[in-house]
């Protein structure tokens, strides 16, 4: 696996790859890779000739009181995992490469990004869309792979690609879960064993609501109330939001539309922010 850390080197590789008639898939990450990321890399390998994994902890998507400085980093381990999963190239820009001191250009999606995460993390999606657009211009992929776990991020990127006419197919990878049901996340590393046990309440709540929908319940208000009630069983879980929305627009729904409804949850487990979701 080849590593590259400059924009000219990555763009030259992309040009040569395209000129050879090969397709490129990009898997954007912030490092601290886990099995969920590796599943996305493996998925990319089934859909392209060349897989590029970017590893960049993006400062522009962190708020002033968020965990940018403490965000888990393990470059040596990440590169070993990329090789194991079948990546061909790793793009490793540093902060000054993508966001030098005089940087002043941002991309803002103003509809899908507004609710849910957009309310509680107002700077988040501007940072995501900006860095993703930059990566698209640098790596020049035919396909980009994003995880379903970050469902709103996936929807925002799809809207940006459509609105700005990027010639890129966005592919969603299914959420990867640990054997106990917890959705894999780099921030899970913050959890103590006791906190992790409490965090399992997210998946239990999702499974309960899926059962209720399968049994015929369609009222979004009823389903959200039941989810909030279940999450309250552990006093350390503080609900940020529980919402049933259209998975493409993130607009709230009054009733579940089977196959076109998403239950999205965000909570604090003590000091760790966790999200999860399921398609209903």
N, C-alpha and C positions, 0 to 999 in steps of 0.2 A: 504494500500500500504506500502510495506517495503522499507526502505532506507538502502543502503550499501555504505560505503566509503573506503573500503580497497580491494585490489586485492585478497587476500586469501578468504575473505568472499564472494566476487562475484563469484570467480571460484568454490568455494564449492557449492554455490547455483546452478550454471550452471551444475555441475556434478550430483547433486541430481535430478535436473529437468530432465536431459537427462536419468538418470537411471530409472526414473519413467515412461519413454516413452512419455514424453511431449515435444512439440516443442517450441522453443524460438524465438521470433522476437525482434530485437534490433532497436530502433529509436535513432540514435546519434544526440545530439543537443548541442548548446552552451548556452542554457538557453534563457532568455528573451522571453519565449514562447508566441506565438500568435495562432490564429485559424488555420493557416497553419500547425503548429506543431501538434496541436490537431487532425487535419484531418489525419496526418500520424500515430499518435498513434491509432486512431480508425481503420485505414486501417490495422495496424499490428494486432489488436485484431481479425480481421476477418480471418487472415491467420495463427494464431498460438494459442497455449494453454496459453503461458506466454509471456507478453510484458514487456521488460526492456527498460526504457528510460535513457540514459546517459546524464548528464548535466556537461559540462566541457568547459570553455572558453580556447581554446587551444592556448597557447602563440606561438607555433612554426609555426602557419600559418599567423601570423601578421608580416608585414615588420617593419623596425625601425621607420618609421614616420606614422604608422597606429594607429588605435584607440583601442589598447588592453586595456589600462588603463581605458578609458572612455566607453568601450563597455557596453551596458545596462545589469544590473544584478538584479535579483529579485527572490532569491531562494525560499522564502516563497510562493510567488505568483505562481512560477513555479510548486512547489510540489502540490499545491491545484489544478492547472490545470491538472497535470498528473493524479491525483486521479479522477477528473471529467471525463477525457477522457477514463479511463479504464485501465491505466497502473497498472501492478502488483508490479513492483519493480523499484526503481530509483537508479542508480549508480552515486555517487557524489564524484569522486576522487578529491583530491587537486593537485596542481601543483607538489609538491615534490613527490607525489605518482607516477605520470606518467612520469615526467621529472625532476628527481633529478639533483643536481648540476653537477654530473659527467656523465650525460647522453651523449651518443655519437653515437647512431645508428639510421640511417634514411633510409626510403624507398623512392626511386625516380622513378616515371614513366616518361619516356623520349620521348614519342611521342604525345599521346593525350593531355598531359599537356602543351605542348610547345606553341601553339598559344593563342590568345585571352587573357584570364586571366593570362596565363603563361608569356606573354610579359609584361603586366603592373604590375603584382604582382609576381615577380620571385620566392619568397620563399613560396608562398601560397600552392601549391599542394604538395610540399615535406612535409609540416606540416600536410596537410590533410591525405595523404596516410599513413604517419607514425602513427598518432593518431588513424586512423580507423583500421589499422592492429593490433595495441595494443588492442583496444576495442574488436576486433574479437577474439583475443587470450584470453582475460579476460572473456568476456560474453559468448563466444562459441555459438553464435546464429545459427539457421538453416536459418533464413531469416533476412535481414537488409533492412530497409525502408529509402529511400532518396527522397527528393523533386525534381520534374522536373524543378522547378524554377532555381536551381543550376545545369543547364544541363551539363556543362563541368565537374563539380565535379562528377556528376552521371556517366558520361562516363569514367572518370579517375578511379573511384572506380571499375567499372565493368571490366576495363582492368587489374587492379591490381589483382582482384579476379581470373580472368581467367589465368593470367600469373603465379601467385603464387599458383594456385590450392587450394584456399580456398573452402571448401565444403559448400558454402553459396549461397543462392539465393538472388540476388539484385532486389528489387521491387521499382518501381518509383511511387510516389504519385503525382497526378496532382497539378499544381500551384493553390493555393487558392488566390482569389482576394477579395478586399473590394468591397462594392456595387458600388463605383465610378470607379472600374476597376484597381486600383493600386495593384500590386502584393504584398502580405503581406511579410514583412521583419522586423527583429528586428531593423534594422537601420532606419526604417521609424519613429521611435521615435525621431530621430534627427530633423525631418522636422517641420518647422513652418507651420501654415495653408496656407500661401502664397506659400511656397516652395512645399507643398504637391499638391496644385493646379497645379503648374508648372510641377511636376513629372508625372501628368496624361498624359503628352505628350508621354510617353513611350508606354502606352497601346493604345493610339490613333494611333500611328505610326504602331504598330503591327497589329491592326485591319485593317488599310488601306492596308497594304501589303498583308494580307490574302485575302482581297477583290480583289486586283489586280491579285493575283495568281489564284483565283477562276474564274476570267474573262479571263484567258489565258496567262498572262504575265509569262515568264519563265526566262528571262535574269537576272542573279544575279546582274550584274553591274547596271542595270536600277533600280531594286528593292532597292538595297542598297543606291543608289543616292537619290531616293525618300524618303527613311527613314531618311537619314541625313538631307535632306531639311526640312522635317516636324519637326524634333527635334530642328532645328535652329529657329523655331518660337518663342521659349522662350530663351532669351539671357542668362539666368542663367544656362541653360542646356549645358554643354560642353561635346561633344561626345568623348569617349575614343576609342570605336570601334563599328562598325556596320558590321556584317558578315553573309553570308549565307554559312552554312557548313553541312557536313555529321554529324548527331547527335551521331554517334558512334566513329568516328575518329577525329572529329573537323577539318577535311581538308576542305579548301574552295572549293566551287563548282562554275562552270561557269554558269550552268543553274539549275534551281530548278528541283528536282526529287520528284514529289508529293509522300508524305508518307515517304520520306527519306531525307528531308531537314529541317534545323533549322535556323531561323533568330535569331541571338543573338545580344543584345545591352548592352553596358555599358556606363554610363554617370556620370558626376559630376553634382549634383544639388547644386550649391554653394559649400559647403565643404563636402557634403554627397555623397558617391559613391553608385550608384544604378545599378542593373542589371535586365534584363528581357529577355524573349525569347518566341518564339512560334514555334511549328512544323507546317510546311507548307504542 
